[in-house]
Amino acid sequence: MVACRGDLRIALAEPQRKASQRTALGRSIAAMEPMSAAPLGTDLPEGARFVGTAALGTPGWRPGRAAPAPEDLSACVACGLCLPHCPTYRLTGEESSSPRGRIAAMRAVAAGADVGSTFADFMDRCLVCRACEDVCPSHVPFGRMMEAAREQVEPTRTRRARLAHWLGFHWLLPHPSMIRIATLLQPVVRPLLPRRVQAVLPRRGAPFARLPRDSSPPPNVDTRGTVALLAGCVQDRWFHEVNLATIRVLTHAGWRVTVPRSQACCGALPAHNGRLGVARRLAIRARHAFAGADVVITNAAGCGAHMQTYDGLQPGTALPVRDLLAFLHDEGLGEIALQPLPVTVAYHDACHALRAQHIHGAPRALLAQIPDLRVVEVPDGDRCCGAAGIYAVTQPETAGDLGGQKADAVASTGATIVASANPGCSIQLAAHLRARGQDISVVHPIELLDRAMRAQPNSRSASATSGSK
C-alpha cells in the first residue's frame, strides 16, 4: 500500500501469495463449495486499485467553518466521466481544473494537507456550473462541496479581497436600500472601475423603480390561484422590465401575483463565494418573507436553483420554489392570445436551469407557441458562457474565453435575438456580442411572451427586436 500525507491513498491489489491457494480456490469453484472469506481486494487482478481518502491524522480543514462532508468526498469514484463536460478542463486539459482533480485536492486536505494558496487556486477556477453533477453516475453533490470548500478558502484571501467580499456580500446584497444606492451611483463610479468590472456591469439600472405589491388578473380572466414573486437583487435593479413582464404574463394567465416587501437577496452569490453564514441568514429571511406562499416564482435560474437547496443549507427554510418558465409550461398560459412575432431566437440554456433544475424543453415549448417565432439551437449550447456570478471579475481570462466562444456560437445561428433566463448570463452574452460588433438583442424569454401578448392583432413587427440588454 502506498500513502503520502496530503495525497490520495492508492491501495494496490495484493498479489496472490501462494499457487496452492489459487489451486484450492479453483477446486472449490468446480465443486460448488462455499469460498473462504478472504480480505477484500486480495483476489483482484494485478494493477487494480482502490482510490480513497487516507486517514493520516487531523484533517486540514479550519475548525468552525463548513467543510466538504466525508460522505460526499467518498461518493466520487474518480471515473472521469465528468471531465469532457467541465468547461475549465476543456480549456486547459489540466487535471487540477477538473471536478475529479478538485475533489482529489479536497480529499488531500481531509487527509491532513493545509488549505493554502494552491488549494484556493484550484477552487477559484471552478465555475460551479454543475455540468459534472448532471452526468455523474454516483450523483456526487459537487456544488455543495464547492461552496463548503470556498468557505474554507475565504480566510486565506488577501485583505483587499476579504474586504470586497465583506462589503458586497454582507452589506450590499442583503440590504435592498444599499443596492438602490449602488444603482444610483453606478454612472458616476463606473468609469473609475477596472475594465473587467465595467464589462460585467449592466449599462443602466432602475434605482427608484418599484414593483406593485399585489397584482390581480384582468376582469375578464378567472383567477386560478396566487403566487409570490422573488424580485431578486440584481434582477430588480438592473432587469426591472423582466419582473414587470413576469407579472403581466402571470396575471393574464390567471394568477394573482404578490411581491413581499420584506424580501431581499436569495443568497446565491454569497453561498457560491464562501459566505455561507450570510446565505443561511438570507434563507431564514426569505422563509419569513414568503411564509404562507403556495408557490414562490423565480425568473432567474441561479436564484431558483439556490432556493431549492434552502433546507439543506438551513434546515426549516424550505420553500415551494418554481421556475417561472417551467411553471407556465406545466400550468399553461390560460386564455392568453399570442400575436405573431416574425423573429429568429437563439435559446441560451443557463447552467443553473439546465444542469441544476433540469429545465430544457419547457422554455422552448412556450416560445414555440408564439406564431412566426422560430427557435434555433446554439451549437454546444450546454456549455457554460463563463458568467458564473462574479467569475468574470475574479477569473477574467477564463471567463473571457468562455464568453467569446458562446458569443461566436450564438452569432453562427443567424438569430437576431438570444433568449436568456439568467441575469448573469444576459450580461455576459451582451458584453461579448457587443465586443464582436454583433447586433443581437439579449432578452428574457418572458419578455418575448409579453410582447406577443401585448402586440396588436395583425401587427407582425410588434417591436420584436427592441429592448437589447
Buried (B, 14 or more C-beta within 10 A) or exposed (E): EEEEEBBBBBBBBEEBEEEEBEEEBEEEEEEEEEEEEEEEBEBBEEEEBBBBBBEBEEBBBBEEBBBBBEEBBBBBBBEEBBBEBBBBBBBBEEBBBBBBBBBBBBBBBBBBBBBEEEBBEBBBBBBBBBBBBBBBEEEBBBBBBBBBBBBBBBEBBEEEEBEBBBEBBBEBBBBBEBBBEBBBEBEEEEEEBEEBBBBBBBBEBBBEBEBEEEBBBEEEBEEBEBBBBBBBBBBBBBBBBBBBBBBBBBBBBBBBBBBBEEBBBBBBBBBBBBBBBBBBBBBBBBBEBBEEBEBBBBBBBBBBBBBBBBEEBBEEBBBBBBBBBBBBBEBBBBEBEBBBBBBBBBBBBBBBBBBBBEBBEBBBEBBEBBEBBBBBEBBEBBBBBBBBBBBBBBBBEBBBBBBBBBBBBBBEBEBBBBBBBBBBBBBBBBBBBBEEEBEBBBBBBBBBBBBBBBBEEEEEEBEBBEBBB
